[in-house]
Amino acid sequence: MSNSVRATIAFSIMAALFATVGFGQSWSVALAIFNLCLISSIMALGVNIQWGYAGLFNVGTMGFAALGGMAAMLVSKSPVPEAWTAGGSNLFFAALVAVAVLISIVMIVRRMGKGPLRAIALTPIIIVGYFAFRYFFDQASNDIEAFNPAVSGYLGGLGLPILFSWIVGGLFAAGAAWLVGRIALGLRSDYLAIATLGISEIIIAIMKNEDWLTRGVKNVAGLPRPVPYEVNLQETEWFISMIESLRSGTLSSLSGDERTSMLRTLVMESSGIFVKLCYAGLFATVLIIILTLSVKALNSPWGRMMRAIRDNEIAAGAMGKNVTKRHLQVFVLGSAVVGIAGAMLTTLDGQLTPGTYNPLRYTFLIWVMVIVGGSGNNLGSVLGGFIIWFVWIEAEPVGVWLIDAATNWMDESSPLRLHLMESAQHMRLFTMGLVLLLVMRFNPGGILPEVIKRERK
């Protein structure tokens, strides 16, 4: 069976599953899952660029997603003038000290050769610079965090439209990936995985503890939306008229106060669905753009070169390819895509919650998406994002329903029934492992495996 046929069947099944959730639970739930599937697919594409194209084992996915989330807050939230007044000057001096120390270190390293004299020259600069930086920075952070900590206690952001943060999130993640790649890409694959996981933990730890920047575990709520608010829609004439026209069949049999009450209920229900559809349109547009660019890149000479490096680095190096440089390039590109997805996720949530970034848990999910969908296949990564996130969300309620149906003949106070009902939440992990096991057993290349085109002689 060709990949195109498999993709058609798989996405048709996914559409049927979303329709089942819409009719069986609610369309609001179905659209909420759909939006998260779109974001998950973008993250899976970022990991596939690194692993599927170049064989880079990056386990720091959540760290780059967290940088995207931080970008959403820094770009969209309004600045806090009082916090800037309290600690802005000391923060400026701390930055000035840091820049001066870096410039001094670079100048000494360039002008002096290796040896004890260079170490002697660098030591006082580093020591004095460190204490000077800490003096200004500690004073600044304390003053900023002391200002109205219950609702503020941080500098705020730039007050720009949150859509700009999607680009900024990609840039933040790309910059961090460049720094990480310059240090870690020379390591063996297993050491690279450990290094990226550690760096991811460091990034998230900084976000949790630097309250002056991100409010830490106190979170930043109320991020501006790129779509209308439900409350505003419910008071807008054109939206009310649209719902009245669409649901005319339901309203035609009613009159007076009963009709007004029903219309109000329909408007309230429809406003949430409309907002989710707006998000879905934005996320789908970004996914289509990134998917199109990824497919073009993979089918280009650059993509063929990356796969050649992935399959045999020694042979590619012997042909004159700069393996390390190309690895750095693809590592930055994949991380930028993950950063964009991280900014989109925070936009959807409407708040920055550093405590929810769990590298081990959610990085595992993203990797399962890539493996199940098909490593090296961009459309497979998108499919994996939809399948795995849908299963992750629906496994628990379906598990509760199955266990309840299987034990309804027991007494409600039965210890066995109570134990099974309490264990229903673990159906997520069981189902995820079962899906991964079945795919690896019957189709090791994933549902949509990578297609390797060979030239005919």
Buried (B, 14 or more C-beta within 10 A) or exposed (E): EEBEEBBEEBBEEBEEBBEEBBEEEBBBBBBBBBBBBBBBBBBBBBBBBBBBBBBBBBBBBBBBBBBBBBBBBBBBBEEBEEBBEBBBBBBEBBBEBBEBBEEBBEEBEEEBEEEEEBEEBBEEBEEEBEEBBEBBBEBBBEBBBEBEEEEBBBBBBBEBEBBBBBBBBBBBBBBBBBEBBEEBBEEEEEEBBBBBBBBBBEBBEBBBEBBBBBBBEBBBEEBBBBBBEBEEBBEBEEBBEBBBEEBEEEBEEEEEEEBEEBBEEBBBBBBBBBBBBBBBEBBBEBBEEBBEBBBEBBEEEBBEBBBBBBEEBEEBEEEEBEBBEBBBBBBBBBBBBBBBBBBBBBBBBBBBBBEBBEBEEBBBBBBBBBBBBBBBBBBBBBBBBBBBBBBBBBBBBBBBEEBEEEBEEEEEEEEEBBEBBEEBEEBBEEBBEEBBEEBEEEBEBBBBBBEEEEEEE
